[in-house]
Amino acid sequence: MKRVLILGSNNNAALSIAQDLGNDYEIFAFGFKENFNKVEYSKYLKDFKNISNHVNIKSLTDSILKYVETKNIELIIPTNDRFTILMSLSEVRDHVGNTVISTPEYKMLIKGMDKFESTNMVCKFGLKTPKTYTLKSFDATSFPVYIKSRLSWVVKDDKFKSGYVKKIKSHDAFLEIKNELKEDEVYIQEEVSGVGWGLEILAKDGKLLNYFAHERIRESNPKGGYSSVAMSIYPNQYYIDCVEKILNELDWTGVAMFEFKGNYKEKASFFIEMNCRFWGSLPVALHSGNRFPHLLLKVLKNETVEQVDYKEHVLAQWLQADIIHFFKILMLKNRSQYNFPSVYSTFKSVFFSKMENYNKYRDDWKPDFYELTKGFVKKIL
């Protein structure tokens, strides 16, 4: 297994996979040309192909399968929900021949990816969850709440349709959109507060082989969003024990991330969702010495994998996202209301703190340079 195809070439996970595996494997990438695909600038990339984000699923599938055949790809690693769902479908898996796909088949995948189903499942293994309702069971007396799609993406009319998350602050606001919602597509959760953190795992046949955890230190959007700075942590053993039981229930093989809110040292954190793929803060794991992509390939080749004793309190920064964080702080007029630090202290932390760089691993510097130049221009436009 020497030729690896990364599906989705614009995200942090894709770049980390290429950088971690690039010395030992031939790395190929497939993405959407509308995105800024920073993997394409990695010194470890052998070849890439981009396709329009607007093509239908059949055209997308045909293009991927043709690329896999032409390049003699031996392993496919999806890095976002759309490609993960696509690669789980039997009509795709039946046409890749001996090529290995790193994610589970659809029936297994959807048990973890369906946020309502996974929320109900984790409760029986001891994890705490926000109060969760269906449309029928919601009593419309407690606000604010979040109305969430059960799936981040669904296949509909030969296209991918994105899900959504909407914060509802009042009963009247709920009534305004209630008739637009479908019982089997959404669920409702109470709002919970606390520090965001994630527990990442690698498993085989339901057995936990390796884990890693990170805490969100800063987010691109100060009011809530993806990480711009994260730190490696060791959570309470309680969470690891609970996740082991969940993985066994799912008979899971592959990687995943369990997202939480709350104090990771205590047992009161809320489970938010399970991401059934590589995660955006994967660079933190690599900088801490936990090489998940490398270990995933060992699992797929039936080699022995043991828990990695990774470094704790390693800080890593996604510089582009952290610069965005700074400018959002600068524009806020009510920082004290949210207990945000001053503009000056944020400026020092963003631009002068010594942290590992999300994009720079093994002296692969071009992706970071081009994200801060071409990537910023594309984001603005």
N, C-alpha and C positions, 0 to 999 in steps of 0.2 A: 504494500500500500504506500505508494510514493507520490501520487498526484492528487492534490486536495483542492476542491472547489469550494470557495466561500460564497454563499448566496447572500447578497446585501453588502455593498462595499462602502457605505457612507458612515457607518457607525463605529464607536470605540471598540466594540467586541471584535468586529471584523479585522481591524488593524492589529489588535493584540494577538489574534489567532495567527495572522500572517507573520508577525514578528517572532512569536514563540516557536512556530514550526518551520520558519523559513530556512534555517540552517540544515535541516534534515529532510525536507520535503519540497516538491515543486508546488508552488502556490498559484492558484488561478482565482479570479474573482468575477462575479456577475452582479450587475446592479442596474439602477435606473439612471438614465442620463440627465434627468431633471435635478438630481441631487449633486451635492459636492461629494465626490467619492474619494476620500483621502487615502484609501488603501492603494489606489492607483499610483501614488507617489512613493510607495514603500520600495526600498531596495530589494525586498524579498519576493516581490511579485513577478511571476514569469509572464503572465498574460491576463487580460481582462476583456470583458464584453459588456457593453451597456445597451439597454433597450428602453423604449419609451415607457413611462409610468402609466400611460393611458391605453395600452393594448389590452385586449381581453385575456382571460385566463388561458384559453386554448392556445393563443399565439404565444403567450409567455411560456407556457409549458413546453410547447414545440421548440421554442428557441433554446430553452435550457437543455432539453433532451438532445438536441442536435449538437450543442456545445459539448455536452458530456461525452457524446460518441466521438466527435471530431478530436477532442483533446485527450481521449482515453482516460477520463477521470475515474479514480478508484474510490474516492470518498467525497461525500457532499456534506457540508456543515452550514445549515441555515442560521442566520443571525438576527432575523426579525420575525414577527408573528406571521406576516403574510407568507414568507417563504417556508416557515416551519409548518404551517397548515398545508401548504401546497405539497410539500415533500412527504406529508403523512398519508396522503390520499392513495388508495390502492391503485387507481388508474395511472398514477405517476410511478409508483414503486414497481409496478409490473413491467415497466418499460425501461428500467435503468440497467437491466442485466445483472452483472456481478458487482456493480457499483454499490458501495455501502452508504447508507443514509444514517446520519448520527442521531436523528430524532425518532421517537416511537411512532408506531402506526396510529391512525386517527382515533380509534376507539379508546386507546390508552391515553393518548395526548389530550383529548378533549376533557377527560376527567380532571386533569390539572388545570387546563387552560380556561375552562368554564368557571368564571369567578364565583358565581352563585353556588355551583355544585361543590367547588373546592372549599368554599367558606363553610358550608354545611358539613363537609367531610372532616375538616380539621378539628371541629368542636369535639367530636367523640374521642379524639386523642389528647385532649387536655389544653389545646391552645385557646386563648381568649380572642374573641372576635367582636367587632362593633355590632350593635343591634342591627339585625338584617331582616328585611321584609320583602315579600312579593307585592305586586300592585294590589292584589286582593286583601292581603293581610295588613297593609299599612293603615294605621289609624288616623294619620294626618293631624296629629296633635303635637308632635315633637319636631322642632326645627332649630337650626338648619339640618338638612339631610342632603345626601348625594344620590342622584339617580344615575346608575351605571349600566352600561351594556354588559351582558354576561360574557361576551367575547370582544376582544379588541378589534378583530376583523372577522368578517363572515364572507362566504362565497354566495353571491346573489346575481342571477342573470348574466353569468359568465364574466362577472367583474368582482373585484374585492370592494366591499363596503366597510368603511371604518365605523367603529363604535364610538361612544362618547361618554364623558363624565360631566354632569351638570349639577352645580350647587343650587339648592332650592331653599330660600330663606323664609318663606311664609306659606300658609295654607292657600292663599289666593294665587300665588305663583305656581303652586303645585296643580291647582285646578286648571290653570291656563294651558298646561301641556299634557295633562293626564290623558286626554282622548287621543293624543298622538302616539302614546306608548303602547307596546304590545307585551302582554303578560309573559310570554315565553322568551322575550328578548332582553328584558331589563330586570333589575332588582334595586332595592333601596337600602341605604345604610346610613346610620347616624354618623355625625362628624365626631372624630376622635382626634386628640392632640398628642403631641409627644415627638421625640427625636426619631427621624426615619433611619432604619438600618436594615441590612439584608443578610440572610444566611444562605450561602451558595453551596451547592452540593454536586458530587459526582457519585453515581450509583450504578450498580449492575444487578439485574434481576431482583430488584427491591432491596438490595443490601447497600447501606451507606459505606462508601470507600474513602471519601475525602470531603472535607468541608472547609469553608473559609467564611469570614464575616467582615462586614464593613459598616461604619457609621457615616451618615451624611453630615458633613461639617458645614458646607455651604451648598446652596442650590442656585442654578442659573437665574431663576425667578425667586427673589427673596420670600415671596408669599407662597411658594410651593412649586416644585418642578424637579427636573433631573439634577443629579449631583454635579457641582462644579469643583468641589473639593471633598474628598472622602478619606477615611482613615481605617486601617486594619484593626480589628478588635477580636477578642475571644468572648463570646456571649456565655451566659449561664448555661450549664450543661443540660438544664431542663429543656431548652429549645431543641438542642441536638437530639435528645431522647425522643421528643415528640415527633420531630421530622423523620427520624428513623422509622417510626411506626407508620407514618404516612407513606413513605417510600415503599415500605413492604406491602401496604394495602394496594398501592398502584402497580406494584411489580415493576418499578421504574428502572430503566436503563438510560443513562445519559446524564446531562447536566440540567440544572434548574436553579432558580433563586426564589427563596421565600422572603417576601417583603413584610416588614413589621413597623409599628410605631410605638414608641415607649422606651423605657429604661431596659437595655439589654442585659443589665446585671441582675435585675429583678425578674419575677415571674409574671409580671402584669402587662407585658407588651401585647398590643393588638396585632393579630395576623391580618394583613391587608389583601394580599393575593400571591399566587404562585406564577412566576414567569418560567415557561417551559422551554428555555433556550439560554444561550449565553447572555450576559447582562452588561449594561453600559459601563459599570465600574470595574470590569474585568482587569483593566490595567493596574488597579490597586493590588489585586492578588498577585500579578506577575512581579511587581516591584517588591512585594513582601516575601517572594520565594515560593509561591504556590502556583505551579504552572498547569493550570487546568486544561488548556488545549493539548499539551503534551500527554497529560495523564488520560484524557479522553481517548486518544489514539491507542494508548496501552490497553485500555479496557476493550476497545473494539478489536484489538488483536489478541484478546484473551491472555494478556500478560498481567502479572501481579501488580496491584496498586495498593499502597498503604497511606494512612493519614500523614500529611505534610506538617511538620512543625514550623509554621510560618512566623515571620516577625510581626510583633504587635506594635501598634501606634505608628505605623508607616503612613505618612501623609502624601497624597498624590493630588495633583491639580490638573483639571482640564482647562487650559488657559483661556481659550476662546469663550467658554461658558462662564468662566470667572470674571472676565472683562465685562461681559454682558451683565453679570450680577452687580458689578461695581456701578455701571451706568444706571441700572434700575434703582439702586440705592440712592444715587445722586439725584434722581428725579422724584424720589418719594418726599412728600411734604409732611408725612406723619410717622416718621421713623420711631419716635418714642412710643407710639401706640402699639407697635409690633415688637418693641424691645430690641430693635436693630442697633448695631454698633454705629459709631459716628462715621461720617464720610472719610475723615482722615485716617482712622484706624483701619477701615475697610480698604482704602487705597494702599496703605502700607502692606497689609496682609496679602492683597491680590498681586501686587507688583514686586514686592521685595522679600516675601517669605521664602525660605528654602524648603522646597517640596519636590517630590518626584513629579515628572511630567507624564500625563496620560499618553501622549503621542510618541514620546521618545523612549524607546526600549532597544537595547543592543545597538546604540549609536545610529538608529534609523531616524534622521533628523528632518528629512524633506517633508513628510506628512504634516508636521507641526508648522513648518514654514509656510507651506501652501494653504493650510487651513487659516492661518492668521492673515493671509493676503487674499488669494482667490476665494477662499471659503467665506471670509467676511463680506466681500463684495457680493457674492452670490446670495448670502443671507440677507443683506440689506436690500438687494434688488428683488 
